[in-house]
């Protein structure tokens, strides 16, 4: 895994842009950032889940085997623990946090022990939508720095070791399961393993817009919504034998149908020539890209947070060009890790990072699927892939096939 100081990384990306500016690349996309799409969670999204129950006036949601607290505006672990009469250090350790950690409004905190009984939960849910990211202009250098930050850091930050969970009684049928996050898991992978949507998992646990989770964190798994009532089957009235309609005599197969000769009313219309669909291919259909490597997407695209996708692959795996194009730039970050940029038709760029052993030179024409580098050793090893259209980064998932 490689880490770069933000200032040094910004200078590196600025130098890259300066090198490209010196070339005859008037049509080049200077924003060297692809906007890879998020993971496909359509299967998990099909699983309907109920909304999270409403907490009591203290912010507590109680279940037979555990309790959780819902943070309020401005809460920290220390202030939440003081309000509930719990030891802040114990609550922080149980949630892999520190007592001074600030909490998001609506964030769920697991309680290491039960607090005094509270009024029964109201059945109606209240789900607070996460605050939208404010729009505004974005500095290209800052965006590039953020993208490489995201590409170079996949392991979670060190956290305080959480206290072991107490032994629990058998889980009730209507009690949500709890999941303790281990290293390498994401909100998407956890949601898929429980067949729930990532959005429902985020809503129930008060996750941030980036769906970030930490090692040792407890997540409550959304429960399924109530199934719709089954339709009432049709009931056929019972009649007395012999009183119903007589059974018709089936047609006899012994007597063939008479031969019949008919004259068509009109001649068949002339068939038009089949169109050449290849000649009618649009630029959009021609701009489809191939994956640089085959592997699991371990980090999806998040606007202004990770303008690329990280694709897991073994060290030394061949990295292929996503489409026909020309090598526009080959540069390095401050850790001497190569970055390769390929320019494609329609002002489209693809960017490849966390690679090694580059096999092409600047200005070389490449074909789709042609090996251009290999996966660099990292923990875990992966390829960071970006797509850019003009000055703005774009979601590359619609381009990939």
C-alpha positions as CSV (number, residue, x, y, z in Angstrom):
1,X,0.0,0.0,0.0
2,X,1.4,3.4,-0.9
3,X,0.8,6.7,0.9
4,X,1.6,10.2,-0.4
5,X,1.6,13.5,1.4
6,X,-1.2,15.6,-0.1
7,X,1.1,18.6,-1.0
8,X,3.6,16.3,-2.7
9,X,0.8,14.5,-4.6
10,X,-0.7,17.8,-5.7
11,X,2.7,18.9,-7.0
12,X,3.1,15.6,-8.8
13,X,-0.3,15.9,-10.6
14,X,0.5,19.6,-11.5
15,X,3.7,18.4,-13.1
16,X,1.8,15.8,-15.0
17,X,-0.5,18.4,-16.4
18,X,2.4,20.6,-17.3
19,X,4.0,17.8,-19.3
20,X,0.8,17.1,-21.2
21,X,0.4,20.9,-21.9
22,X,3.8,20.9,-23.6
23,X,2.5,18.3,-26.1
24,X,0.3,19.0,-29.1
25,X,-2.8,17.8,-27.2
26,X,-5.4,20.6,-27.8
27,X,-8.2,18.0,-27.6
28,X,-6.7,16.3,-24.5
29,X,-8.9,16.0,-21.4
30,X,-6.8,17.8,-18.8
31,X,-8.8,16.4,-15.9
32,X,-7.0,13.0,-15.8
33,X,-9.9,11.5,-13.7
34,X,-12.3,8.9,-14.7
35,X,-15.5,8.6,-12.9
36,X,-16.0,4.8,-12.4
37,X,-19.4,3.6,-11.4
38,X,-20.5,2.0,-8.2
39,X,-20.9,-1.6,-7.6
40,X,-23.9,-3.4,-9.0
41,X,-26.2,-4.0,-6.1
42,X,-29.4,-4.6,-8.0
43,X,-29.9,-8.1,-6.5
44,X,-29.7,-6.7,-3.0
45,X,-31.9,-3.8,-3.8
46,X,-34.7,-6.2,-4.8
47,X,-34.9,-7.4,-1.1
48,X,-37.5,-5.1,0.5
49,X,-36.6,-4.1,4.0
50,X,-38.6,-2.4,6.7
51,X,-37.6,1.1,8.0
52,X,-35.6,1.3,11.2
53,X,-37.7,1.5,14.4
54,X,-38.1,4.9,16.1
55,X,-35.9,5.3,19.1
56,X,-37.3,6.4,22.5
57,X,-36.8,9.9,23.9
58,X,-33.3,9.1,25.0
59,X,-32.4,7.9,21.5
60,X,-32.3,4.2,22.5
61,X,-33.6,1.3,20.4
62,X,-34.0,-1.9,22.5
63,X,-34.1,-5.5,21.3
64,X,-34.2,-8.7,23.4
65,X,-30.4,-9.3,23.2
66,X,-28.9,-5.8,22.8
67,X,-29.5,-2.1,22.7
68,X,-28.2,0.6,20.4
69,X,-28.3,4.4,20.7
70,X,-29.0,6.9,17.9
71,X,-26.6,9.9,18.0
72,X,-28.0,13.5,18.0
73,X,-26.6,16.7,16.5
74,X,-23.2,17.5,18.0
75,X,-22.9,14.2,19.9
76,X,-19.6,12.6,20.7
77,X,-19.0,9.2,22.3
78,X,-18.4,11.0,25.6
79,X,-21.6,13.1,25.5
80,X,-23.8,10.2,24.4
81,X,-22.4,8.0,27.2
82,X,-22.9,10.7,29.8
83,X,-26.5,11.1,28.7
84,X,-27.1,7.4,29.1
85,X,-25.1,7.0,32.3
86,X,-22.5,4.7,30.7
87,X,-18.7,4.7,30.9
88,X,-17.4,6.6,27.8
89,X,-14.2,4.6,27.5
90,X,-16.1,1.3,27.6
91,X,-18.6,2.5,24.9
92,X,-15.8,3.8,22.8
93,X,-13.8,0.5,23.0
94,X,-17.0,-1.5,22.2
95,X,-17.5,0.6,19.0
96,X,-13.8,0.7,18.0
97,X,-13.7,4.5,18.6
98,X,-12.3,7.0,21.1
99,X,-14.4,9.0,23.6
100,X,-13.7,12.2,21.7
101,X,-14.9,10.9,18.3
102,X,-17.7,13.1,16.9
103,X,-20.8,11.3,15.7
104,X,-23.1,12.0,12.7
105,X,-26.7,12.8,13.5
106,X,-28.6,9.5,13.3
107,X,-25.4,7.3,13.6
108,X,-26.0,4.1,15.5
109,X,-23.8,3.3,18.5
110,X,-23.8,-0.2,20.0
111,X,-24.2,-0.3,23.8
112,X,-21.9,-2.7,25.7
113,X,-24.6,-3.2,28.4
114,X,-28.3,-2.5,28.8
115,X,-29.5,0.7,30.3
116,X,-32.7,1.2,32.3
117,X,-36.0,0.2,30.6
118,X,-37.5,2.8,28.4
119,X,-41.0,3.3,26.9
120,X,-42.0,0.9,24.1
121,X,-40.8,1.7,20.6
122,X,-43.3,3.4,18.4
123,X,-44.1,1.4,15.3
124,X,-43.7,4.3,12.8
125,X,-40.1,4.8,11.5
126,X,-38.2,8.0,11.2
127,X,-35.4,7.9,8.7
128,X,-33.3,11.0,8.4
129,X,-31.9,11.4,4.9
130,X,-28.1,12.1,4.9
131,X,-27.1,15.6,4.2
132,X,-26.4,16.3,0.5
133,X,-22.9,17.3,-0.5
134,X,-23.1,21.0,-1.3
135,X,-22.5,21.8,-5.0
136,X,-19.7,24.0,-6.1
137,X,-16.6,24.3,-8.2
138,X,-13.8,21.9,-7.7
139,X,-10.1,22.5,-8.2
140,X,-8.7,20.0,-10.6
141,X,-5.5,19.5,-8.7
142,X,-7.4,19.0,-5.5
143,X,-9.6,16.4,-7.2
144,X,-6.7,14.6,-8.6
145,X,-5.0,14.5,-5.2
146,X,-8.2,13.1,-3.6
147,X,-8.5,10.4,-6.3
148,X,-5.0,9.2,-5.7
149,X,-5.5,9.3,-2.0
150,X,-8.5,7.0,-2.4
151,X,-6.6,4.8,-4.8
152,X,-3.7,4.4,-2.4
153,X,-5.5,3.7,0.8
154,X,-7.9,0.8,1.0
155,X,-7.1,-0.5,4.5
156,X,-9.1,1.1,7.4
157,X,-7.3,3.5,9.8
158,X,-6.1,1.9,13.1
159,X,-8.8,1.9,15.7
160,X,-9.0,1.0,19.3
161,X,-9.6,-2.7,19.9
162,X,-13.3,-3.2,20.7
163,X,-14.4,-5.1,23.8
164,X,-15.7,-8.6,23.1
165,X,-19.5,-8.9,22.7
166,X,-21.3,-10.4,25.7
167,X,-22.9,-13.8,25.2
168,X,-26.4,-13.4,23.8
169,X,-29.6,-15.5,24.1
170,X,-31.1,-17.0,21.0
171,X,-32.1,-14.2,18.6
172,X,-35.8,-13.5,18.4
173,X,-37.6,-13.8,15.1
174,X,-38.1,-10.0,14.8
175,X,-34.7,-9.0,16.2
176,X,-32.3,-7.7,13.6
177,X,-29.0,-9.6,13.3
178,X,-25.8,-7.8,14.3
179,X,-22.6,-7.9,12.2
180,X,-19.2,-6.9,13.5
181,X,-17.0,-5.5,10.6
182,X,-13.7,-7.3,9.9
183,X,-10.9,-6.0,7.8
184,X,-11.5,-5.9,4.1
185,X,-15.3,-5.7,4.3
186,X,-17.3,-2.9,2.8
187,X,-20.9,-1.8,3.2
188,X,-21.6,-3.2,-0.2
189,X,-20.1,-6.7,0.5
190,X,-21.9,-6.9,3.9
191,X,-25.3,-5.8,2.3
192,X,-24.9,-8.5,-0.4
193,X,-24.1,-11.2,2.2
194,X,-27.3,-10.5,4.0
195,X,-29.4,-9.9,0.8
196,X,-30.3,-6.3,1.7
197,X,-29.6,-3.1,-0.1
198,X,-26.6,-1.0,0.7
199,X,-28.9,2.0,1.1
200,X,-31.1,0.2,3.7
201,X,-27.9,-0.8,5.6
202,X,-26.7,2.8,5.6
203,X,-30.1,4.2,6.7
204,X,-30.4,1.7,9.6
205,X,-26.9,2.5,10.9
206,X,-26.6,6.2,10.0
207,X,-23.7,5.7,7.7
208,X,-22.2,8.7,5.9
209,X,-22.6,9.5,2.2
210,X,-19.5,7.5,1.4
211,X,-20.9,4.4,3.2
212,X,-17.6,4.2,5.1
213,X,-17.3,1.6,7.9
214,X,-14.5,0.7,10.2
215,X,-13.0,-2.5,11.5
216,X,-14.6,-3.6,14.8
217,X,-17.8,-1.6,14.2
218,X,-21.2,-3.2,15.0
219,X,-23.9,-2.9,12.2
220,X,-27.5,-3.9,12.6
221,X,-28.9,-5.7,9.6
222,X,-32.2,-4.4,8.3
223,X,-35.1,-6.7,8.7
224,X,-37.4,-7.7,5.9
225,X,-40.7,-5.8,5.3
226,X,-43.9,-7.5,6.0
227,X,-45.0,-9.7,3.1
228,X,-48.1,-8.6,1.2
229,X,-51.3,-10.7,2.0
230,X,-51.8,-13.6,-0.2
231,X,-54.8,-13.3,-2.6
232,X,-57.9,-15.3,-1.6
233,X,-58.1,-18.3,-3.9
234,X,-61.1,-18.7,-6.2
235,X,-63.7,-21.0,-4.8
236,X,-65.6,-23.2,-7.2
237,X,-69.1,-24.0,-6.3
238,X,-69.8,-27.7,-5.8
239,X,-72.8,-29.1,-7.6
240,X,-74.7,-32.4,-7.1
241,X,-73.4,-35.1,-9.4
242,X,-75.5,-35.2,-12.6
243,X,-77.0,-31.8,-12.0
244,X,-74.2,-29.8,-13.8
245,X,-73.7,-29.2,-17.5
246,X,-73.2,-32.4,-19.6
247,X,-69.7,-33.2,-20.6
248,X,-69.2,-32.5,-24.3
249,X,-68.2,-35.3,-26.6
250,X,-64.6,-34.8,-27.7
251,X,-63.9,-34.7,-31.4
252,X,-63.1,-38.1,-32.9
253,X,-59.5,-38.6,-34.1
254,X,-60.7,-41.5,-36.3
255,X,-62.3,-39.3,-38.9
256,X,-59.8,-36.9,-40.5
257,X,-60.7,-33.4,-41.4
258,X,-61.7,-32.8,-45.0
259,X,-59.0,-31.6,-47.4
260,X,-59.2,-27.8,-47.9
261,X,-57.7,-25.8,-50.7
262,X,-57.7,-22.0,-50.3
263,X,-56.4,-19.2,-52.5
264,X,-54.4,-16.4,-50.7
265,X,-56.2,-13.1,-50.9
266,X,-53.0,-11.3,-51.9
267,X,-49.3,-12.0,-52.7
268,X,-46.8,-11.6,-50.0
269,X,-45.1,-8.2,-49.9
270,X,-41.5,-7.9,-51.0
271,X,-39.0,-8.2,-48.1
272,X,-36.8,-5.1,-47.7
273,X,-33.1,-5.6,-47.6
274,X,-31.7,-6.0,-44.1
275,X,-30.0,-2.8,-42.9
276,X,-26.3,-2.7,-42.1
277,X,-26.5,-2.2,-38.3
278,X,-22.7,-1.9,-38.1
279,X,-22.7,1.1,-40.4
280,X,-25.3,2.7,-38.2
281,X,-23.4,2.3,-35.0
282,X,-23.4,5.6,-33.0
283,X,-20.4,7.1,-31.2
284,X,-22.0,6.2,-27.9
285,X,-22.1,2.5,-28.8
286,X,-18.6,2.7,-30.2
287,X,-17.2,4.1,-27.0
288,X,-17.7,1.0,-24.9
289,X,-14.6,0.1,-22.8
290,X,-13.3,-3.2,-21.5
291,X,-12.1,-3.9,-18.0
292,X,-8.3,-3.4,-17.6
293,X,-8.3,-6.6,-15.4
294,X,-10.8,-9.2,-14.4
295,X,-11.5,-9.1,-10.6
296,X,-13.7,-7.9,-7.8
297,X,-14.4,-4.2,-7.4
298,X,-13.2,-3.5,-3.9
299,X,-13.9,0.2,-3.9
300,X,-16.6,1.9,-6.0
301,X,-16.8,5.4,-7.5
302,X,-18.0,8.2,-5.2
303,X,-18.2,11.7,-6.6
304,X,-15.5,14.0,-5.2
305,X,-14.3,11.2,-2.9
306,X,-13.0,8.4,-5.1
307,X,-13.1,9.3,-8.8
308,X,-12.2,5.8,-9.9
309,X,-12.8,2.2,-9.2
310,X,-10.3,-0.2,-7.5
311,X,-10.3,-3.7,-9.1
312,X,-8.7,-6.5,-7.2
313,X,-6.1,-8.6,-9.1
314,X,-3.1,-10.7,-8.3
315,X,0.4,-9.2,-8.3
316,X,1.9,-9.4,-11.9
317,X,-1.5,-9.7,-13.6
318,X,-1.5,-8.2,-17.1
319,X,-3.3,-4.8,-17.3
320,X,-5.0,-4.2,-20.6
321,X,-5.9,-1.1,-22.5
322,X,-9.7,-0.4,-22.1
323,X,-10.1,0.6,-25.8
324,X,-8.1,1.7,-28.9
325,X,-6.2,4.8,-28.3
326,X,-2.8,6.6,-28.0
327,X,-0.7,6.8,-24.9
328,X,-1.0,10.4,-23.8
329,X,1.2,10.5,-20.7
330,X,3.3,8.2,-18.5
331,X,4.3,9.8,-15.2
332,X,4.9,8.9,-11.5
333,X,3.7,9.9,-8.1
334,X,6.0,10.9,-5.3
335,X,6.5,7.3,-4.4
336,X,7.7,6.5,-7.9
337,X,4.5,4.5,-8.7
338,X,3.7,4.8,-12.4
339,X,0.5,6.5,-13.7
340,X,-0.5,5.9,-17.4
341,X,-3.0,7.9,-19.4
342,X,-4.5,6.8,-22.7
343,X,-6.4,9.2,-25.0
344,X,-9.4,7.7,-27.0
345,X,-11.8,9.1,-29.6
346,X,-14.6,11.5,-28.6
347,X,-12.3,13.3,-26.1
348,X,-12.3,10.4,-23.7
349,X,-9.4,9.5,-21.4
350,X,-8.7,6.4,-19.3
351,X,-6.2,6.5,-16.4
352,X,-4.4,3.5,-14.9
353,X,-2.7,3.7,-11.4
354,X,-1.0,1.2,-9.0
355,X,0.7,-0.5,-11.9
356,X,4.3,-1.5,-12.7
357,X,6.3,-2.8,-15.6
358,X,4.8,-0.5,-18.3
359,X,5.1,-2.1,-21.7
360,X,4.3,0.9,-23.9
361,X,5.8,4.4,-24.5
362,X,4.3,7.8,-24.8
363,X,2.7,8.4,-28.2
364,X,2.3,4.7,-28.9
365,X,-0.9,3.5,-30.4
366,X,-2.6,0.7,-28.5
367,X,-5.5,-1.7,-29.2
368,X,-8.2,-2.7,-26.9
369,X,-7.1,-5.6,-24.7
370,X,-3.4,-5.0,-25.5
371,X,-1.2,-5.5,-22.4
372,X,0.2,-2.1,-21.2
373,X,1.5,-2.9,-17.7
374,X,1.2,-5.4,-14.8
375,X,-0.4,-5.1,-11.3
376,X,2.0,-3.6,-8.7
377,X,2.6,-5.3,-5.4
378,X,0.4,-3.8,-2.7
379,X,-1.7,-4.9,0.3
380,X,-4.1,-5.7,-1.2
381,X,-3.0,-5.7,-4.9
382,X,-5.4,-3.8,-7.2
383,X,-5.6,-1.5,-10.2
384,X,-7.1,2.0,-9.9
385,X,-9.0,2.8,-13.1
386,X,-10.5,6.1,-14.0
387,X,-12.4,7.5,-17.0
388,X,-12.6,11.2,-18.0
389,X,-14.8,13.1,-20.5
390,X,-13.8,16.6,-21.2
391,X,-12.9,18.5,-18.0
392,X,-15.4,16.6,-15.8
393,X,-15.0,13.1,-14.6
394,X,-17.7,10.7,-15.7
395,X,-19.2,7.4,-14.4
396,X,-17.3,4.7,-16.4
397,X,-19.6,1.8,-15.5
398,X,-22.0,2.6,-18.4
399,X,-18.9,2.5,-20.6
400,X,-17.5,-0.8,-19.4
401,X,-18.7,-4.1,-20.9
